[in-house]
Amino acid sequence: MATPEGSQTLWRANLIVACGTALSRVTGLIRIIVFGVMIGQTALADAYDAANNAPNVVYELLLGGVLAASLVPLFTRYIQDGDDDSVNAISSFAVVALATITALA
C-alpha cells in the first residue's frame, strides 16, 4: 500500500504536469490569436504555416509508426541480452538518420 508521503508526492507531480499542460494550451491559443491578428490570411501566413508544419509531418510519419514499430523490438531484445554496443549503435544511427531527414525536409 502506498505511503501518505508517496501519495502526496504523486499528487503534487500530477498537479504540476496538469498545470503545465493547461498553461501550454493557453499560451498556444494566445500565439494563434496574435499570429492571426499580426499576419492575417495572406500568402506570408500560408508560407509560414507550410514551413512550420513540414518537420512536424516528417516526425509524425516516421516516429509515429514505422520507426517505433521497428526500433522498439530491437531495443528490447538487445537490452534484455545486455548488448550495450548494439543499443548504442542503433541509437546513434537513428539520431543521425532523423537529423538528416529533418534537415532535408
C-alpha positions in Angstrom: 0.0 0.0 0.0 1.2 3.5 -0.8 2.5 5.7 2.0 0.9 9.0 2.6 4.1 10.8 1.7 4.3 8.9 -1.6 0.7 9.7 -2.4 1.3 13.4 -1.7 4.3 13.4 -3.9 2.4 11.7 -6.7 -0.5 14.2 -6.4 2.0 17.1 -6.5 3.7 15.7 -9.6 0.3 15.2 -11.3 -0.7 18.7 -10.4 2.5 20.1 -11.8 2.0 18.2 -15.1 -1.7 19.2 -15.3 -0.8 22.9 -14.7 2.0 22.8 -17.3 -0.3 21.2 -19.9 -3.0 23.8 -19.2 -0.5 26.7 -19.4 0.8 25.2 -22.7 -2.7 25.1 -24.2 -3.5 28.7 -23.1 -0.2 30.1 -24.5 -0.7 28.1 -27.7 -4.1 29.7 -28.1 -2.7 33.2 -27.4 0.1 32.5 -30.0 -2.5 31.6 -32.7 -4.6 34.7 -31.9 -1.6 37.0 -32.0 -0.4 35.4 -35.3 -3.9 35.8 -36.8 -4.0 39.5 -35.8 -0.5 40.3 -37.0 -0.2 38.3 -40.2 -3.8 37.5 -41.1 -4.9 35.4 -44.1 -2.1 36.2 -46.5 0.4 34.4 -48.7 3.0 35.0 -46.0 0.9 33.2 -43.4 0.5 30.3 -45.8 4.3 30.1 -46.4 5.0 30.3 -42.6 2.4 27.6 -41.9 3.9 25.2 -44.6 7.4 25.8 -43.3 6.4 25.3 -39.7 4.4 22.1 -40.3 6.8 20.3 -42.6 9.1 19.0 -39.8 6.1 18.0 -37.8 4.7 15.9 -40.6 8.0 14.1 -41.1 8.2 13.5 -37.3 4.6 12.1 -37.1 5.1 9.9 -40.1 8.4 8.4 -39.0 8.2 8.3 -35.2 4.5 7.8 -35.1 4.5 4.4 -36.6 7.2 2.9 -38.7 10.2 3.9 -36.6 8.7 2.9 -33.3 7.5 -0.4 -34.6 10.9 -1.3 -36.0 13.2 0.1 -33.3 11.3 -0.9 -30.1 11.7 -4.7 -30.6 15.4 -4.2 -31.4 16.0 -2.1 -28.3 14.1 -4.6 -26.2 15.9 -7.6 -27.4 19.4 -6.0 -27.2 18.7 -4.5 -23.7 17.5 -7.9 -22.4 20.6 -9.5 -23.9 22.8 -6.9 -22.2 24.3 -5.9 -25.6 25.1 -2.2 -24.9 27.2 -1.8 -28.0 24.2 -2.7 -30.3 21.9 -0.4 -28.4 24.4 2.5 -28.8 24.8 1.7 -32.5 21.1 1.7 -33.2 20.6 4.9 -31.1 23.4 6.7 -33.0 22.1 5.6 -36.4 18.5 6.7 -35.5 19.6 10.1 -34.4 21.8 10.7 -37.4 19.1 9.4 -39.8 16.3 11.5 -38.3 18.5 14.6 -38.2 19.4 14.2 -41.9 15.7 13.6 -42.9 14.6 16.6 -40.8 17.3 18.8 -42.4 16.2 17.7 -45.9 12.6 18.4 -45.1 
